[in-house]
């Protein structure tokens, strides 16, 4: 065992670089969105998101329980992992933050959000499909969740793998 190895107690050395964090935000399409119930219990769901303008944007129909919960207590959490992306698993970012509920036609999102969201989910190369989804999504019953990140916790499993004796330096290969 290397002399400077400390049993993975301190994971600060395994944080994502800012460029890898931005890559993850840009490439991934799904996150886990976490809020608190009336009873004070945490609950979360997988949602598609768009990272833009220093925020993370999600949408949902207004009748979802999470909308009332976020209006009651805007303290929320959002987790994004590299699962399913080229390069494998092992990269994550968790943000603590706050979320605002905005109507579908709020000035903060008017004219850009639904188009950009549809483009991220469908790929920029299909204008017809992007326009179809923009129209389907931009309806009065839908609200936009504007998540403002605060404290973050990041992790890069490849950095851990690089420090692990006998490992290749690639996180996914450590557990085969």
C-alpha positions as CSV (number, residue, x, y, z in Angstrom):
1,X,0.0,0.0,0.0
2,X,1.4,3.4,-0.9
3,X,2.7,5.4,2.1
4,X,0.4,8.4,1.4
5,X,-2.7,6.3,1.1
6,X,-5.3,7.1,3.8
7,X,-8.1,4.5,3.3
8,X,-10.3,6.8,1.2
9,X,-11.3,8.8,4.4
10,X,-10.8,12.1,2.7
11,X,-12.4,12.3,-0.8
12,X,-11.5,15.9,-1.5
13,X,-8.7,14.8,-3.8
14,X,-11.3,13.0,-5.9
15,X,-13.4,16.1,-6.7
16,X,-14.5,16.7,-10.3
17,X,-12.5,19.3,-12.2
18,X,-14.7,22.3,-13.3
19,X,-14.4,21.3,-16.9
20,X,-15.6,17.8,-16.1
21,X,-18.5,19.2,-14.1
22,X,-19.5,21.4,-17.0
23,X,-19.2,18.4,-19.4
24,X,-21.5,16.4,-17.1
25,X,-24.0,19.3,-16.9
26,X,-24.0,19.7,-20.7
27,X,-24.1,16.0,-21.7
28,X,-26.3,14.3,-19.2
29,X,-30.1,14.7,-19.6
30,X,-31.4,13.3,-16.3
31,X,-30.9,14.2,-12.7
32,X,-32.4,13.2,-9.4
33,X,-34.4,16.1,-8.0
34,X,-34.9,15.9,-4.2
35,X,-37.4,17.9,-2.0
36,X,-38.9,17.5,1.5
37,X,-42.4,16.4,2.2
38,X,-44.8,18.0,4.8
39,X,-43.6,15.4,7.3
40,X,-40.0,16.4,6.8
41,X,-39.0,13.3,4.8
42,X,-36.8,13.6,1.8
43,X,-38.1,12.2,-1.5
44,X,-36.7,12.4,-5.0
45,X,-37.5,11.5,-8.6
46,X,-35.5,11.3,-11.8
47,X,-36.2,14.3,-14.1
48,X,-34.9,15.6,-17.3
49,X,-33.1,19.0,-17.0
50,X,-31.5,21.8,-18.8
51,X,-28.4,23.6,-17.4
52,X,-28.4,27.2,-18.6
53,X,-27.8,30.8,-17.4
54,X,-26.3,29.7,-14.1
55,X,-29.3,27.6,-13.2
56,X,-30.7,24.2,-13.7
57,X,-34.2,24.1,-15.2
58,X,-36.8,21.4,-14.9
59,X,-40.4,21.2,-15.8
60,X,-43.5,19.4,-14.6
61,X,-47.3,19.8,-14.6
62,X,-48.5,21.9,-11.8
63,X,-50.6,19.2,-10.2
64,X,-47.5,17.2,-9.1
65,X,-46.9,16.9,-5.4
66,X,-43.4,18.2,-5.7
67,X,-44.7,21.6,-6.9
68,X,-46.6,22.2,-3.7
69,X,-43.7,20.9,-1.7
70,X,-41.2,23.3,-3.3
71,X,-43.6,26.2,-2.9
72,X,-43.8,25.4,0.8
73,X,-40.0,24.8,1.2
74,X,-37.8,25.8,-1.6
75,X,-34.7,24.1,-0.2
76,X,-33.9,21.3,-2.6
77,X,-31.2,19.1,-3.9
78,X,-30.2,17.9,-7.3
79,X,-27.9,15.0,-8.2
80,X,-26.3,14.3,-11.6
81,X,-24.2,11.3,-12.5
82,X,-22.3,10.1,-15.5
83,X,-24.3,6.9,-15.7
84,X,-25.1,6.1,-19.4
85,X,-22.6,8.6,-20.8
86,X,-19.5,7.8,-22.9
87,X,-16.7,7.3,-20.4
88,X,-18.7,5.3,-17.9
89,X,-19.9,5.8,-14.4
90,X,-18.1,7.3,-11.4
91,X,-18.5,11.0,-12.0
92,X,-21.2,12.8,-9.9
93,X,-22.2,16.3,-8.7
94,X,-24.7,17.0,-6.0
95,X,-26.0,20.5,-5.5
96,X,-27.8,21.8,-2.5
97,X,-29.9,24.8,-3.5
98,X,-33.3,26.5,-3.8
99,X,-36.0,26.1,-6.3
100,X,-38.6,28.6,-7.6
101,X,-41.8,27.6,-9.3
102,X,-42.4,29.7,-12.4
103,X,-45.5,29.6,-14.7
104,X,-44.8,28.4,-18.2
105,X,-44.9,31.9,-19.6
106,X,-42.8,33.7,-16.9
107,X,-40.5,36.4,-18.3
108,X,-37.5,34.3,-16.9
109,X,-38.3,31.5,-19.4
110,X,-40.3,33.1,-22.2
111,X,-38.8,32.8,-25.6
112,X,-36.0,30.4,-24.9
113,X,-36.6,27.7,-22.3
114,X,-38.9,25.3,-24.1
115,X,-37.0,25.4,-27.4
116,X,-33.6,24.9,-25.7
117,X,-35.0,22.1,-23.5
118,X,-36.5,20.3,-26.5
119,X,-33.2,20.8,-28.4
120,X,-31.2,19.2,-25.6
121,X,-33.5,16.2,-25.4
122,X,-33.9,15.7,-29.1
123,X,-30.6,16.9,-30.6
124,X,-30.1,20.1,-32.4
125,X,-30.3,18.4,-35.8
126,X,-34.0,17.9,-35.9
127,X,-35.8,21.2,-36.2
128,X,-39.2,19.7,-36.9
129,X,-39.1,17.5,-33.8
130,X,-37.8,20.3,-31.6
131,X,-40.6,22.6,-32.7
132,X,-43.2,19.8,-32.1
133,X,-41.9,19.2,-28.5
134,X,-41.7,22.9,-27.8
135,X,-45.4,23.3,-28.6
136,X,-46.4,20.2,-26.7
137,X,-44.4,21.3,-23.6
138,X,-45.3,25.0,-23.5
139,X,-48.8,24.8,-22.1
140,X,-50.5,26.6,-19.2
141,X,-50.7,23.5,-17.0
142,X,-46.9,23.1,-17.0
143,X,-44.6,25.0,-14.6
144,X,-40.8,25.4,-14.8
145,X,-38.7,24.7,-11.7
146,X,-35.7,27.1,-11.5
147,X,-33.0,25.5,-9.4
148,X,-30.3,27.8,-8.1
149,X,-27.3,25.8,-7.0
150,X,-25.6,26.5,-3.8
151,X,-23.1,24.2,-2.0
152,X,-21.9,21.4,-4.2
153,X,-20.2,18.0,-3.7
154,X,-18.4,16.4,-6.6
155,X,-16.7,13.1,-7.2
156,X,-14.5,11.7,-9.9
157,X,-14.1,8.0,-9.6
158,X,-11.3,7.9,-12.1
159,X,-9.2,10.0,-9.7
160,X,-9.8,7.4,-7.0
161,X,-9.0,4.6,-9.4
162,X,-5.8,6.3,-10.3
163,X,-4.7,6.3,-6.6
164,X,-5.8,2.6,-6.1
165,X,-3.0,0.1,-6.2
166,X,-3.5,-2.5,-9.0
167,X,-6.3,-0.4,-10.6
168,X,-6.1,0.8,-14.2
169,X,-7.1,4.3,-13.3
170,X,-10.6,3.8,-14.8
171,X,-13.4,3.7,-12.2
172,X,-15.6,1.2,-14.2
173,X,-12.8,-1.3,-14.5
174,X,-12.3,-1.5,-10.7
175,X,-15.4,-3.5,-10.1
176,X,-15.2,-6.2,-12.9
